[in-house]
Amino acid sequence: MGMGWCIGLIAVGAILTFAVDWQVDGMNVHLVGLILMVVGTIGTCAYVSVFKRRQVQPPSPAAPVVEEDRRYIR
């Protein structure tokens, strides 16, 4: 599940919870909205934690050190 799907779930859940006054027999629309918001929040947290873990890479020990020659012009 990508970041777009998670944000979409949060948005749809918020709409169902706060902006809809539907009455459906056998189903609580507000509870469904809350569940969608919770699932979207959990998905966003999981996606961010996995994405953050992928970004951290230690430098390889065989990488040469590059020193730049700095010239100051006056």
Buried (B, 14 or more C-beta within 10 A) or exposed (E): BEEEBBEBBBEBBBEBBEEEEEEEEEEEBBEBBBBBBEBBBEBBEEBEEEEEEEEEEEEEEEEEEEEEEEEEEE
